[in-house]
Amino acid sequence: MESSSLPIPKDVRWKRVLGVLLFLGLIYAFRKLAPVLICFVIFERAFGWCADQIHNRTRLHKKGVIAGILAAFAGLIALGVTLGVRRLIPLVDLARTDGRAWVESVAKSGLIAKIQERLGIDSHQITDGAKDYALQAFGYVTATAYVALFVFVGFILAIMYLFERDEIDHWLDGIRPASVIGTLTRWLSYVADAIAITVRLQVVVAIFNAVFTLPLLLLLGLPNVPLLFLLVLVGGMIPVVGGVMSGVVLCLVAYDAKGFVGVGVFLGVTFVLSMVESYYLSPRLTAQHVKLPGLALVISLLMFETIFGFYGLFLSFPALYVASRIANEWKDEDRVIMDAGGTLSNPSPPPRASGPPTPS
């Protein structure tokens, strides 16, 4: 990282420390805009990918392709609202009105009472923690006004960026990569990449968990199937821990409805889904970006949850991804410095001493 107007030290290691501090400070200062950034990345990557695919196959003008995609998207939204709003509104109302009472009733399940009675275990901390996470997840899903605002702002920013993408990319190309602005811009692009990868991974996991679990909910005849399905879907969006927590809730509900048979079924389902997520879906979807074993990803997840609480569940993989990209960047920089004969404390190699003149 270099600057002609700021007193940046010459030592590469101090430059890196300063760069990381500036980067973390920037993220912390604008942390409340994180939902807008997430929505922006989702729309920008989805529409941008579609526009690039159509442009490469048809050679149509990119801005015209984007306009066509927006028109098609608006039509799909209108059709979805027309056909699905009557079904969606009752489900949201059910989660808002009955969700809290239902979570409270699950926390008082007969299975929890039996465990406490037989083993003498105080289960209040476990149930309170699970209940708080479940209520927090339901709260985020049903906070319709805030979600709509974030989605709308992110959508508008994504559309503005897509229509001006070439101009913005040309402007960014004019920034020196080693400058302060160039370094921070590049690292922020790593954050956007991490968001896109994380969202794609968790959407795949959530859909897989919900589709796999729904037939069992119907087959066992459990009560409140829409809420249970919503719980599994939302839980799948929480990395690793969400699937386990929704599995625990399903076991409690299944015990009250079907006894230990239902508990056994959903214990097996929870185990299978956890293994599929941890050792198949997550490694396959993240291996091309962060080459870490599944156990390391889970340990990192638990550490981030301990430090940052509920939000740490979503920060673990993005932090690993950004850190790995920055570390690889530093390795390449070290290699260039060493090849040029410099050191980390003095990256510019000393000038070679000129020898005596060659006799004529």
Summary of the structure (lengths in Angstrom):
residues: 360
radius of gyration: 26.0
end to end distance: 46.4
largest distance: 103.0
contacts: 1030
relative contact order: 0.09
helix: 82%
strand: 1%
